[in-house]
Amino acid sequence: ILKIFKETNNPISAGNIIDTLSKKDIAPNKATVYRILNKLKSSQQICEFTIKNGTSFFELNKHNHHHHFICNTCSTVYCLDHCHLDTNDIKLSQLLPNKHFKVNSHEFNIYGTCEPCSTEII
């Protein structure tokens, strides 16, 4: 399973992993896949995030803060190179109700249509 992560550039779901293994004539038990994913998370080799439809995605832990673009058409998740909020010095604290609220971290996903799906529509 770790090899699958190293061979892909995009975050993947447990379903993607099972599909990839099935194409290699490997029929893994779903519980086994999740057990391996949990071990990889515990050892901080991968990290997990959940999109708004409840699907969890996993990616190699590169220890860099970044965001994701999720295609509403094909459900592919793309990593955005870096955090534009930090790069553009956007003050999240200015969005809070008052000065007594403190920001510790943030998560940010963008939803839309990816380039391959956009060109299929035309």
C-alpha positions in Angstrom: 0.0 0.0 0.0 2.9 2.4 0.8 4.2 1.7 -2.8 0.8 2.9 -4.2 1.2 6.2 -2.3 4.7 6.7 -3.6 3.5 6.1 -7.2 0.7 8.7 -7.1 0.8 12.4 -6.9 -2.7 12.9 -5.7 -4.4 12.0 -2.4 -6.3 8.7 -2.6 -9.2 7.0 -0.8 -9.3 3.5 0.6 -11.6 2.7 -2.3 -8.9 3.9 -4.8 -6.4 1.7 -3.0 -8.6 -1.4 -3.2 -9.3 -0.7 -7.0 -5.6 -0.3 -7.6 -4.8 -3.6 -5.9 -7.7 -5.3 -7.7 -6.2 -4.3 -11.1 -3.0 -6.1 -10.0 -5.1 -9.2 -9.2 -4.8 -8.7 -5.5 -8.1 -8.9 -3.6 -7.5 -7.3 -0.2 -10.0 -7.4 2.7 -11.4 -3.9 3.3 -10.7 -4.2 7.0 -7.0 -5.1 6.2 -6.6 -2.0 4.1 -8.0 0.2 6.8 -5.8 -1.5 9.4 -2.7 -0.8 7.3 -3.8 2.8 6.7 -4.2 3.3 10.4 -0.7 1.9 11.0 0.7 4.2 8.4 -1.1 7.2 10.0 0.1 6.2 13.5 3.7 6.1 12.2 3.1 9.5 10.5 4.0 8.2 7.1 0.6 9.3 5.7 -2.0 11.8 6.8 -5.8 11.8 6.3 -8.4 14.4 5.6 -12.1 14.1 4.9 -14.1 16.0 2.2 -17.6 17.3 2.6 -19.3 14.1 1.3 -17.6 12.1 4.1 -15.0 10.3 2.1 -11.6 10.1 3.7 -8.5 10.7 1.6 -4.9 9.8 2.4 -1.6 11.1 1.2 2.1 10.8 2.0 3.0 13.0 4.9 5.4 15.6 3.4 5.1 17.7 6.5 4.1 20.8 4.5 0.9 22.7 5.1 -1.2 22.8 1.9 -4.8 22.8 0.7 -6.8 20.7 -1.8 -8.9 21.1 -4.9 -11.7 18.5 -5.2 -13.4 17.9 -8.5 -17.2 17.6 -8.1 -17.4 15.6 -11.3 -14.8 12.9 -11.0 -14.0 13.2 -7.3 -10.2 13.4 -8.0 -8.4 15.4 -5.3 -5.5 17.6 -6.3 -2.9 19.1 -3.9 -2.4 22.8 -4.0 1.3 23.6 -3.7 1.2 25.8 -0.6 -1.1 27.8 1.6 -2.1 31.0 -0.2 -3.5 32.3 3.1 0.0 32.3 4.6 1.7 33.4 1.3 -0.6 36.4 0.9 -0.4 37.2 4.6 -4.2 37.0 5.1 -5.1 37.5 8.7 -7.6 34.9 9.7 -8.1 36.6 13.0 -9.9 39.4 11.2 -12.6 37.0 10.2 -13.4 36.0 13.8 -16.3 37.5 15.8 -14.0 39.4 18.2 -10.5 39.7 19.5 -11.1 37.0 22.2 -11.2 34.3 19.6 -7.8 32.8 18.6 -6.9 30.8 15.5 -4.8 27.7 16.1 -4.9 26.2 12.6 -7.1 26.0 9.5 -8.2 23.6 6.8 -9.3 24.8 3.4 -10.6 22.8 0.4 -11.7 24.2 -2.9 -14.5 22.4 -4.8 -15.1 22.7 -8.6 -14.4 21.1 -11.9 -10.9 19.9 -12.8 -9.4 20.5 -16.2 -9.9 17.0 -17.6 -13.6 17.2 -16.7 -14.0 20.8 -18.0 -12.7 19.8 -21.4 -15.1 16.9 -21.6 -18.0 19.3 -21.1 -17.0 21.5 -24.1 
